[in-house]
Amino acid sequence: WGDSKGVAVPYAGVSLGELRREARGWLGSEKHLSGDVVQLPGGRIAMSFRTLNASGRIEGIERDYDALLQQVALQVFKATQPYRYAVYAGRNGNTAENHAVLLALLHSDNPRERLWALHGLALTELNNEGTEAIYRRLLSIDPKFVPAVGNMAIYTEARGQEEEAAAKLQGPGHVARVGAHARARLAPTVALRR
């Protein structure tokens, strides 16, 4: 059935293919995972996992089962959700791992993953000029990337350019709804300047 446009769902006004695409866009893509726990000689075990694009294996002492399982879980997380894993690593103080994963993600086959990598790098940049430069690059690729639109407005406001910041939050479609919090934050400042 794939992305068939020809099979309509009665009374819904939508085809199965359209429904499937919308659900995938909303829920994300499928991930298949398998793995093994194997007992080795000498009270040791090996844990392994496999996904479509990655695999991993850890060996250790059987009494350290929980710690080994945690290590495998982190490997699965990194393999299947690299941006979210990078955020996790950064929030847990592993900035080197955060940066390495984001840099690797810049070379992903998936264009959306590359955008998220740029967003992550912008958030970890040490100065506002560097952050804004990364966001300008990101917005040149996708001017409707919601986190970048809202954050650029906030950085623009921080430079004292409130009206320009408010203008960044205007635009067609969903971009106009971006940053309701930022717009609300900017509104009193812009009104006082008028």
N, C-alpha and C positions, 0 to 999 in steps of 0.2 A: 504494500500500500504506500510506503514511503511518504513522499510529500504530495500525494495525489490531490489534485484540485477537483476531480470529477465526482467524488463520493460526498454528497451533501448530507449533513445531519438534519433530519426533518425538523421543521419549525424553528430552527436555530439560525438560519440564514448564513451558515458557515460550512465549509467543507472540512473533511477530516484532516487534510493536509494543512489547511490554515489553522485549525485548532491545535494540531501537533506543533506547528511552528511557534504559535503564541505561547503554548504551555512550556516549550523548551526555552523560549526567551525569558519567561517569567521564572521557571524553576531551575534553569540551567541544564547543562548537558548531562547525560548519563555517565556514571563512573562504575567500572567493573573492577572488583578487587578480589583476589584470592590469596591464600597463604598457607603456611604449614608451621607446625611446631614439631620438631624431631628430637627425640632423646638420643644423645651421643654417649659414648663410653666415658666413664669417670665422673658421672654426675653432672654432665654438661648437656645443654640443649642448644638447638639452633632454631631461630625464628626467621621466617622469610615471608615476603609479600611480592605480589605481582599485580601490575595494572597494565593497561594497554601499552603505555609508553615507558614504564619504569619497573624496576625490581630492586629488592634489597634483601640483605641477610645479616643477622647478628647472632653471634654465638656467645654463650656465657654459662655461668654456673646456675644450675637449676633453682637453687634457693633465691637467686636474684630475678626470678620470673617477672615480678611486677616492674622492676626497673628495665628489664629487657623489652617487655611489652610496651612500656612508655617510649623507648628508643625507636622501636619499630613504628609505633603510632606517629611519632614525629617525622619519620622518613616517609610514611604514607601521606601525611599532611603536606609535606614539602613537595612530593611528587604530584599530588592531585590538586592542590590549592596553593600554588607558589606565592601569589601576592599576599594572600591571607597569612601564610606561613611567615613571610618576610615581616609583616606587621607584628605577628606574635613574637618573632625573634627580637625585633627592635624593642617591643614593650617589655621584654624580659631581660633587657640589658645586653643582648648580643648584637651590637650594631654592626660588627664586621659581617656576620651572617646575613643580617638584614640587607646590607649594601650589596653583598655578593649575589644574593638571590635576585634582587631587583635588577642588577646589571645583567645577569643571565637572562632574565625575563624580557629584557629589551630585544633579544634575538629570537623570541618566540615566533612560531608560525602564525599565531593568532593575533590579529591587529588590536583587538580589545585588550588582550593581556599586555601588549606593548604600551598602550595608553595608561593602564594601571601601573605599570612599572615606572613610567615617567612621573605619574602622580606621586607614587611612593618616594621616588628620588627627590622630588620637589619638597615633600614634607620633611625629609631628612637633611636637606641642605642647611648649611650653618649660617647663611646670611640671606636677607630678603632679596638682594639683587640676584643671587644665584637661583633662589626659588622662583622669582618672577621670570627669569630667563627660561627656566625649564617649563613653566606654565605657558609662556608665549610659544615655545616650540610645540607643546602638546596641543594648544588651541589652533596652531597653524595646520595641524593634522585633522583635528576634530573640534570645530568651534562650538559644538553643543555638548562637550564633555562636562557634565554637571559639576563635579567637584572642582574642576579647574576654573569654571566660570565664577562660581561663588567665592573661591579662595582668591582669585585675582582681584575681585572687588574689595575684599578685605585688605589685601596688601596695598591696593591703591588708596584706600581710605587711610591706612597707616602712614602713608606719605603725605597726608593732609589734603588729598584731592577727593573730597567727599562727593562732589557733583559728578566727576568722572567715574567714581566708584559706583554711584547710583545708576549711571548710564550703562555700565557694564552689565547690570542686572536686567536691563530691558532687552526685548528682542522677540522674535517670532517663536511660536510653539511653546514647547515645554521649557525653553531657556528663560522665558519671561517669568516662569514660576519658580525658577531656581533661586535659592538663597533667600527665602522669605525671612528667615532670621536675620540675615545680613541686611536686607532691605529695611526691615523694621529698625535695626540698629542704626542705619544711616539716615533714616527719615528725619529725626529731630535735628541732626546736625545740618543737613541740607536746608531744612526749613528756616533755621536760624540765620543762615548765610544769605537768604533771599531778602 
